[in-house]
Amino acid sequence: MIEHFPLWPPGASSISGNVDALYIFLTLLSLVMTVAIFATILVFVTKYRRREGVDAEQIHGSVPLELAWSIIPMMIFMLIFAWGAVIYFQERTPPRTSAEVYVVAKQWMWKIEHAEGQREINELHVPVGRDVRLIMTSQDVIHSFYVPAFRIKQDVLPGRYTTEWFRATKPGTYHLFCAEYCGTAHSGMIGDIVVMEQSDYEAWMAGGKANGTLASNGADLFQTLGCPTCHRTDSQGRGPNLIGVFGKPVLLEDGRTVMADENYVRESILSPAAKVVNGYKPIMPVFQGLVTDEQLNSLVAYVKSLSQPPAGTQSAAAGTKMGPKE
């Protein structure tokens, strides 16, 4: 019934029900507290109003009353905190088998590329019931990927990756908005999330034009840029071996340990001297300005593929571990 309320967007993701329940609870709690406060004010101004022949009396404190209005609100606030924390961690922890989709935001469009290589502009096709992890970056200013029906919103930042995930539960077409003011045509930066049945999605994927997978394109670019000269698979390379690195801790020259995630791989390509791997020299050339965001995505996908399990044990579109650095 709520979905037919004109100001209430449909709920079409695995977490939308939990988000709605917390929102409804907070709204009802606020309404109850507002009514209670105003009712108390009315009772007090009526009962304790100034009257002829009635002197004011000093009211002494009540320990039970003080404890009640301290403990009860604290318990309510702790309930809200715990409930919100559970939803937050659900939203921020994508399943490991999530399909990965790369998103590049640009004034005024969303450029999207699937791991299988299909590309889209202002549209994202996904199958119903599949976990999808979005790996997003911006080419210019801060944007925000917002899908009301999925109850998800994540800022998209220039110079780094941010992520969010969802599992669509109902076929249909749902609005995609930029929820961060990004310039004069901000209101026109919109798109659609098209949720399809599995068979329809497979037909769409088969009919799409894909010039190689994202990882295979990254492998070609890796060769073109001459990366294998240093990043060899033996111990003789001037750069670290990238096989099996992604998702693992990496010891740096300065003694720090960092996790080899997408942002680490990205930074290693664009600013390799920022975090030098222990045992290696900062000799890798800087690729800032030499590769586009789309090419950078393919290189990251390739490095991640070096840590994927053998074909057949896990879908190539599923989330995995990978990574490098100089």
C-alpha positions in Angstrom: 0.0 0.0 0.0 2.9 2.4 0.8 4.2 2.0 -2.8 1.0 3.6 -4.1 1.5 6.7 -2.0 2.4 9.4 -4.5 5.5 10.7 -2.7 6.9 7.3 -1.8 9.2 5.7 -4.4 8.8 1.9 -5.1 11.1 -0.4 -3.2 12.9 -2.6 -5.6 16.1 -3.8 -3.8 17.1 -6.2 -1.1 17.7 -3.4 1.5 14.8 -1.1 0.6 12.4 -2.7 3.1 14.9 -2.3 6.0 15.6 1.3 5.1 11.8 2.1 4.8 11.1 0.4 8.2 13.7 2.6 9.9 12.5 5.7 8.2 8.8 4.9 9.2 9.9 4.2 12.8 11.8 7.6 13.0 8.8 9.4 11.5 6.3 7.9 13.9 8.6 8.4 16.8 9.0 12.1 15.9 5.2 12.4 15.5 4.5 10.8 18.9 7.1 12.9 20.6 5.8 16.1 19.0 2.2 15.3 20.1 3.4 14.4 23.6 5.4 17.6 24.0 2.6 19.8 22.8 0.0 17.9 24.9 2.2 18.4 28.0 2.6 22.1 27.3 -1.2 22.5 27.0 -1.8 20.6 30.3 0.9 22.6 32.1 -0.2 26.0 30.9 -3.8 25.1 31.9 -3.2 23.5 35.2 -0.5 25.8 36.4 -1.7 29.1 35.0 -1.7 32.2 37.1 -4.9 32.5 39.1 -6.3 34.9 41.7 -5.6 33.8 45.3 -3.4 30.9 44.3 0.3 31.3 45.1 3.1 29.7 43.2 4.6 26.6 44.7 8.2 25.4 44.6 8.4 22.0 42.9 11.1 19.8 44.1 12.9 17.2 41.9 11.9 13.6 41.6 14.6 11.0 41.3 12.4 8.4 39.5 11.2 11.1 37.1 14.8 12.2 36.4 15.9 8.6 35.8 12.9 7.9 33.6 13.4 10.8 31.2 17.1 10.0 31.0 17.1 6.2 30.6 14.1 5.8 28.3 15.4 8.3 25.7 18.9 6.8 25.9 17.4 3.3 25.2 15.4 4.7 22.2 18.5 6.4 20.8 20.6 3.3 21.2 17.9 1.3 19.4 18.0 3.8 16.5 21.8 3.7 16.5 22.0 -0.1 16.4 19.3 -0.4 13.7 21.0 2.3 11.6 24.4 0.6 12.0 23.0 -2.8 10.9 21.6 -1.2 7.7 24.8 0.8 7.1 27.0 -2.3 7.3 24.6 -4.2 5.0 24.8 -1.3 2.5 28.6 -1.1 2.7 29.5 -4.8 2.6 28.9 -6.2 -0.9 28.8 -10.0 -1.3 32.0 -11.4 -2.6 30.3 -12.9 -5.6 28.9 -9.6 -6.8 29.1 -8.8 -10.5 31.3 -5.7 -11.0 30.3 -2.7 -13.1 32.6 0.3 -13.6 31.0 3.7 -13.7 32.6 7.0 -14.9 30.6 10.2 -14.1 31.1 13.2 -16.3 29.2 16.4 -16.8 26.5 15.5 -17.7 26.3 11.7 -18.2 27.0 8.3 -16.7 29.4 6.1 -18.6 29.1 2.5 -17.7 31.1 -0.6 -18.6 30.4 -4.2 -17.6 33.1 -6.7 -16.8 32.1 -8.5 -20.0 32.9 -5.4 -22.1 29.4 -4.0 -22.9 29.2 -0.3 -22.6 26.2 1.9 -21.8 25.5 5.7 -21.5 22.9 6.8 -18.9 21.6 3.2 -18.7 22.5 0.2 -16.6 21.1 -3.2 -17.4 21.1 -5.8 -14.6 19.4 -9.1 -14.0 16.9 -9.4 -11.2 18.3 -11.1 -8.1 22.0 -10.6 -8.8 24.3 -8.7 -6.5 25.9 -5.9 -8.4 28.9 -3.9 -7.1 29.5 -0.5 -8.7 33.1 0.8 -8.9 32.8 4.6 -9.6 34.9 7.6 -10.3 34.4 11.1 -11.8 36.2 12.8 -14.6 35.6 16.3 -13.4 33.6 17.3 -10.2 31.8 15.5 -7.4 28.7 13.7 -8.5 26.4 11.3 -6.6 24.9 8.0 -7.9 21.3 7.9 -6.5 18.7 5.3 -7.2 15.6 6.1 -5.0 13.9 2.7 -5.7 17.0 0.9 -4.4 17.5 3.3 -1.4 21.1 3.8 -2.3 23.2 6.9 -2.8 27.0 7.3 -3.1 29.2 10.3 -3.9 31.4 9.8 -7.0 34.7 11.5 -6.5 37.4 12.7 -9.0 40.7 11.0 -8.6 39.6 7.9 -6.7 37.1 5.1 -6.6 34.0 4.9 -4.4 31.8 1.8 -4.4 28.2 0.8 -3.6 26.2 -2.3 -4.3 22.6 -3.4 -4.7 20.4 -6.5 -5.5 17.4 -5.6 -7.5 14.3 -7.7 -6.6 11.7 -6.5 -9.1 12.0 -6.3 -12.9 11.4 -2.8 -14.2 13.0 0.5 -15.1 14.1 2.7 -12.3 15.3 6.3 -12.2 19.0 7.2 -11.7 19.8 10.7 -10.6 22.9 12.7 -9.7 22.2 13.9 -6.2 25.1 16.3 -5.8 24.9 19.7 -7.5 27.6 19.4 -10.3 27.0 22.4 -12.5 24.5 24.2 -14.7 23.0 21.0 -16.3 22.9 19.0 -13.0 19.2 18.4 -13.3 19.7 16.8 -16.7 22.2 14.2 -15.4 19.7 11.4 -15.2 19.5 7.8 -16.4 17.7 4.5 -15.9 18.5 1.2 -14.2 16.8 -1.5 -16.3 16.2 -4.7 -14.2 15.5 -7.7 -16.4 14.7 -11.4 -15.9 17.7 -13.6 -16.2 16.8 -14.9 -19.7 16.1 -11.4 -21.0 19.4 -10.2 -19.5 21.4 -13.0 -21.2 19.7 -12.1 -24.5 20.6 -8.5 -24.0 24.2 -9.3 -23.2 24.5 -11.6 -26.2 23.1 -8.9 -28.5 25.4 -6.2 -27.1 28.6 -5.1 -29.0 31.6 -5.8 -26.8 35.1 -5.6 -28.1 36.6 -8.0 -25.6 36.1 -8.1 -21.8 37.3 -5.3 -19.6 40.1 -7.4 -18.3 41.3 -8.6 -21.7 41.3 -5.0 -22.9 43.4 -4.1 -19.9 45.8 -7.0 -20.7 46.3 -5.6 -24.2 46.9 -2.1 -22.8 49.3 -3.5 -20.3 51.3 -4.9 -23.1 51.1 -1.7 -25.2 52.4 0.4 -22.4 55.3 -1.9 -21.9 54.4 -2.9 -18.3 55.6 -6.6 -18.6 59.1 -5.3 -19.0 59.3 -4.5 -15.3 56.3 -6.4 -13.9 57.5 -9.9 -14.7 56.2 -13.2 -13.3 59.6 -14.2 -12.0 61.9 -12.5 -9.4 64.0 -10.7 -12.0 61.6 -7.8 -12.6 62.3 -4.2 -11.6 58.7 -4.0 -10.4 56.7 -6.3 -8.2 55.0 -9.4 -9.6 51.3 -8.6 -9.9 49.9 -12.1 -9.8 47.9 -12.7 -6.7 48.5 -9.3 -5.3 45.0 -7.8 -5.3 43.1 -8.0 -2.0 46.3 -8.8 -0.1 48.3 -6.6 2.3 51.4 -5.0 0.7 54.5 -3.9 2.7 55.8 -0.6 1.6 59.3 0.8 1.6 58.5 3.2 4.5 57.3 0.3 6.7 53.6 0.8 6.3 51.2 -2.0 5.2 48.4 -1.2 2.9 45.6 -3.3 1.3 45.9 -3.7 -2.5 42.4 -2.6 -3.5 41.1 -0.7 -6.5 42.3 2.6 -5.2 45.7 1.2 -4.5 46.1 -0.1 -8.0 44.8 3.2 -9.5 47.3 5.2 -7.4 50.1 2.8 -8.4 49.5 3.6 -12.0 48.9 7.3 -11.8 51.4 8.2 -9.0 53.6 5.2 -8.5 56.1 7.0 -6.2 53.3 7.6 -3.6 53.5 4.1 -2.2 56.6 2.2 -3.2 56.7 -1.6 -2.5 59.3 -2.7 -0.1 62.4 -4.0 -2.0 61.8 -1.9 -5.1 62.9 1.5 -6.4 60.6 4.3 -7.4 61.5 4.0 -11.1 58.0 3.4 -12.6 56.9 6.3 -15.0 53.9 8.4 -14.1 50.8 7.6 -16.2 48.8 10.6 -15.0 47.3 12.2 -18.0 48.5 9.4 -20.3 45.6 7.0 -19.8 41.9 7.8 -19.7 39.5 6.8 -16.8 38.1 4.1 -19.1 41.6 2.7 -19.8 42.5 2.9 -16.1 39.4 0.9 -15.3 40.5 -1.8 -17.8 44.0 -1.9 -16.3 42.5 -2.3 -12.8 40.2 -5.0 -14.0 43.2 -6.8 -15.6 45.3 -6.7 -12.4 42.3 -8.0 -10.5 41.9 -10.9 -13.0 45.4 -12.0 -12.1 44.1 -13.0 -8.7 40.8 -14.6 -9.9 40.2 -18.3 -9.4 40.5 -20.5 -12.6 37.7 -20.2 -15.1 34.7 -22.3 -14.2 35.1 -22.0 -10.4 33.6 -18.5 -10.3 31.8 -16.2 -12.7 34.1 -13.8 -14.4 31.7 -11.1 -13.5 31.8 -11.9 -9.9 33.7 -9.8 -7.3 37.2 -11.1 -6.7 40.6 -10.2 -5.3 43.6 -8.8 -7.2 46.4 -6.1 -7.4 50.0 -4.4 -7.9 52.3 -1.5 -7.1 55.7 0.0 -7.5 
